[in-house]
Amino acid sequence: MSGSAPPAPDHSATARPEWLSERGREIYGPTPPGQSVPVARQSALEEGEVDEVVSLIADGRIARHTVVLPERLQTRHWPSVTRVSLALDDRLGWESYGWKIGAASAEIRRSEGVPSPSPGRIHRRGLSSSPATLPADLFVNYRNCECEFAFELGVDFPARDEPWTEEDARAGIESVMPALEIGDTVFDDWYGASGFFGSCLDNGGAAAFVEGPRHRDWRQFDLSKVGMDVYLNNFFVKSGTGAAAMGHPVTSLTWLLNWLREESLGAKAGEVVSTGTCTGHLFALPGDTVRAEFAELGTVEAKFL
């Protein structure tokens, strides 16, 4: 099976500017990765509290302003995250294009202190094809770029009692594409808000999605070994492989299908599922261009206005 990455380009001779780190621009707020302070509350949000949180986040998203979540509404009760995220999607009412998986990689779960991957909606309002120019009105505080493998589904995966297997998932894939999933949150301290799962509450941090070329012959690739290099303003930042997405992007897809099943939801033919970052986080500013080169699968690029 093909899919083994070709020899990586030698970037050692290229000087990295002082402002550039492995997380792109260091603009993620005052809290460094992995140093958020967990809030004390562990109890579930009451129904009225869920509505308060949803209203605050929805107002911030629509009016594009930062939100401060009152301390009394901050909890590390993980099922409450799901309740808020799904209710937020209903409140916003934005047309769906599919689903994304946040914190699919162990690295991201460690840096954000979350116990599980965190799903979110991909909305058509934030959808672009590469090369893309993304307007400022898609974002509130951040442009956090993640290099991902995304699958177009060829069949429905309805809610059912029996779990979906990886064989089921593979049989239902129509195509694969390289993608940039761009995260944002109404909370102004990306990692600090992890103390109450902030970006997970806010649609898993999903704001925009840029898709590259589709490949219907995807089975010829071992996606766990397919690599990518990501650049910010033509400066090499870092590399990754598909193994970062739960060991294999299809494993990540299967997890999402079963999460939907457990929530009595389903996925439909034609929807796209982006399976989680393979390169960690890369923060960009307006005026920046991010480009990811996915070995045999092609290039995906986004410029931020």
N, C-alpha and C positions, 0 to 999 in steps of 0.2 A: 504494500500500500504506500502511495506517495504521501507527502505532507511533511517529511523531515525538512527542517528549515535549512536553507543554504548557509554557507559560512557567513557569520555576522560581519557587517562592515566594520572596519577598524576606525573608530572615532577617537583613538587616543591622541592623535596629533592635533585635534581640533580643540582649541582653548574654550572653556566654558565661561561665559561672562559671569561677573560676581553676583548678579541678581538672579541667576538661574540655579535652581536646586533640582533634586530628583522629584520634587513635587511642583515643578514649574516655578511660578512666582510664589513667594512665601507671603501670601495674602489671605490666609485662612482664618485670621482672627488671633486673639491673644493667647489662646490655649494651644500648646504644641500637641502633635499627634500622640495619642496614648496617655494623655495627662488630664483628661476630664475628671471631674469629681462627681461620682454617682450621688444622686439625690437620695435623701433618707427614705422617702415614701416608697413603699412596695405594693400598696393596695390598689385595687382597680379603680378607674375613673367611674363615677356615677353617671347615669344617663345625662343629667343636666351638665355635668362637667365635660363630658364628651362633646356636647353641643357647643359649649363655650370655646373649647380648644379648636374645634372645626371652624367656628365663626371667626376666631382670631386669625387662623392660618389662611382661610379663604379670603378674608379682607386684605391681608398682606399680599397675597398672590395677585388678586385682581387690581388693587390700587398700587402695587409695586412699592411697598414700604416694609421696613423692618418691623418685626413683632417681638415683643417681650412677653414671655409666658409667665404669668404670676406663679410664685413659688407654690401656692396651694394647689395648682393644677399640674405640677411636675411630679411624675411617678416613673418608676422603673418596672411597672407592671406590663409585661410584654404583650399579653392579649389585648390590652387597651390600645396599643399601637395599631393593631389590625382594625379595631373598631373605629379609631379616628381616621385612619388612612382611607378605608372604604367609604366612610361617611363624607369625608372631604371630597372624594371623587364624585359622589352623588351631588354634593352641594355646588361644586364648580360646574358640573354638567358639560364639560368639554368633551368633544368627540374623541373616542378612543381609536388608537391605531394598533395597540397591543399592550405588552407588558415588559417591564425591565426588572432585573434582579440586582438589588444593592447588597453589598457586603457578601458577595459570593466567595470571595477569596479570604483565606484565613488571615492574611496580612491586614485587610481592611477591618475584619471583625475585631482583631486585636487593637488596631489604632483607634477605632471608634467605640470599643467596649460594648459591642452588641452581641447577644447570645445566639443570633440566628441571621441568615440572610433576610433581606427586607424588600418585599416586592413593591412595585409602583406601576402606575399607568404610563404608557407612552401616548401622548396626546397628539392629534393631527396638527394642532396649532403650532407645535414645536418641531414638526417633521420637515426635513430637507434632504435632498440628494446631493452627494458630493460632486464637485466642490461647492460648498455652501457658504453663503454670507448670512450671518445670524444677527437679527436686529436686537437692539438693547432692550426692547420691551418684552422679550422672553424671560428676562432675568431680574432678580431683586438684588441679591448681594454677591453671587458667585457665578463663575463659569468653570466648573470642575470637570475636566475632560477625562473620560475613561475609554480605553480601547477594548472593544468587545466583539464577540461573535454573535450574530443575530440570526435567528431562524424564521423563515416564513413557513407557516403551517399549511399543509395541503388537505387536512381533514379536520373535522370537529373533534374536540376532546370534552365531551359533556360531563357534568357532575355525575358521579356514580359512587357506589360503595367500594368497589374493588380498586386498589391502587393501580396507577399506571406504572408500567415497567419501562426500562430504557429501550427495550425492543419495541414497545408500543410507540415511544417517542420517535425513535428512528424511522419507523414505518410511516409516521405522519408528517415528516419534514419534506417540504417542497423544495426549499433552497436555503443556502447559507450566504451571508454577506458580512464583510467587515463593516464595523460601525464605530462611531463616536457617540457615546451617551454622555450628555452634559448635565451635570448636577448643579443644583442651586437650593437654597433654603431661605425662608423668611427670617430665620434666626441668624444674628450677625456674628456669632462665634462658632464656626463649623464644628470643631472638635469639642469645644466647651459644651455645646448643646447636646453632645452625646450623653451627658450626665442624666438627661431625661429622654434620650432617644429622639432628639429634635428632628434631624433630617428624615428619620424613619416615619415620624408622624406626618411630615410634610411630603406625602407621596413618594416616600423612599428617596427624596432629593431629586426626583426626575424633573427636568425642565425642557430639554431639547434633545433631538435625536437626528444624527446625520448618517445616512446609509450609503454604503459603497456598492460596487457591482455585485449582482446576484449570481450564484453558481448552483445550477440544478444538478451538476455532477459531483456534489459535495462528498459522496461516499468514497471517492478516490483519495481523499485527504484524511490523514490521522490528525484531527483537529487539536488533540492534546499536545501535539508536537509542532503545529504551525506557529511560527513566531511572528512578531511585529516589532518595529522600531518606531518610536514616536518623537516628533520634533516640535519645538516651539520657536517660531520665527526663523526656521531653518537651522536652529541649533539642536543637535541631538540631545535628548533628555534621558531615555532609558529604553530597555527592551523587555519583552515578555513572551509568554507562550500560552496556548489554550489550556494548559494544565492548571493555570491559576484559577479557572472557573470550576471549582469543586473537583478538580482532577481531569475533567473533560467537559466541554460545553454541553454535550448531550445529557450528562449527569445533572447539570444545572437546570437544563430545560425540564427534565423529568421531575426535579424538585418543585419547580414552579407549577407544573401541571397538577401535581398532587396537593400543593398548597391551595390551588383553586378548587380542587375537588373537595378538600376538607372544609372550605368555606361555602360549599354548595354553589360554586360558580363553575364556569367552564371556559375553554378557549375555542375559538372558531377558526375554520379554514380561512386563510387570507390574512389572519392576524400575524404580527411579528413579535417574537420574544427575544429580547436581548439578554444574554446569559451571564453578565457580570464582568467587571474589569479584569483584564489580564496584565495591566501595567500599573495598578494602584491609582493614586490621585495625581492630577496635573492641573494646577490652577492657572488661569489665564486672565488677562485684562482686555477691555475694549481696545481694538487696534491690533491685537495679536492674531496670529494664524497658527493653528495646530494641525499637523499632518501626521497620519499614521500609515506606515507601509507594512502591509500584511503579506509578506512573502508571495506565494503564488496567488493569493486571493485579491491582490490589488491595493489601491491607495484610497484613503478617505480623508477629507480635508475640510476644515471649518475656519472661516475668518469671522472675528467678532467686531461688530460695529459699536 
